[in-house]
Amino acid sequence: MSLVKAKKHLGQHFLTDKHIAEKIVNGLIHTDQYHQVLEVGPGMGILSDILLSREDLQTYLIDIDVDSFNYLHSKYPQLGDRLINGDFLKLSFESIFPGKFAVIGNFPYNISSQILFKILENRQNIVEMVGMFQKEVAERCAAKAGTKIYGILSVLIQAYYDIDYLFTVKPGTFNPPPKVNSGVIRLSRNKIENLPCDEKLFWRTVKAGFNQRRKTLRNALSVVLPKDQLDEHPFFEKRAEQLTVQDFITLTNHLEKLSKKQHV
């Protein structure tokens, strides 16, 4: 088996430290809720080795890189259909996982946000995620209201998942080393099946608020509801970063009420 060379255009940085790999896999703590786990971008299998030694987990691997796929195919012939050569962002989970499952990976930095949105879109089935991201992205996901790095991903993730920032990883533990530190986070699905508001409107409101984060919500939300239809609710004088998840739920319900008034 010839070793796989990391490809820049795929954002590949192969983890080389087995101790860090063990810490990442040990981050999966809700295994009473699932027995299947999907590793994204396994590369040469440093996480896969540990996952496949776990008898409580049925491990699937997906890698878009043909070289990695061929290498892993030789390394783990027992996987069969559980080794997938494909794009995680285009994967139809229903065809593979009949129920709940977890996602794990040392994720490519260039598609971090898309990966997180894919997880959010499949939140009813993905009950846990442990992943390594660029430290800045990991911190943004875990950020609290009122901070400068709190944004769209912070609100949407924290609406549906409990988040733990687990640990920081230095560049020297990768080949090739990235230019930045990495951060490992765990998402654990919370008990809320559906938010107590119109969820599509909630997502629109959050995105609109942060897309013009320097403006007050009275101005930023004009793409959701015309300014002349907004009342004197105190949230409209605040900026998006000042609102908690619960505040955004309250605001969404208020916007829906105002919208209905206009159509009576």
Secondary structure, DSSP 8 states (H G I E B T S, - for coil): -------GGGT--EE--HHHHHHHHTT---TTS-SEEEEE--TTTHHHHHHHT-TT-EEEEEES-HHHHHHHHHH-GGGGGGEEES-GGG--GGGT-SS-EEEEEE--GGGHHHHHHHHHHTTTTEEEEEEEEEHHHHHHHH--TTSTT--HHHHHHHHHEEEEEEEEE-GGGEES--SS-EEEEEEEE-S-SS-SS-HHHHHHHHHHHHHTTTS-HHHHGGGTS-GGG----GGGGS-GGG--HHHHHHHHHHHHHHHHHHT-
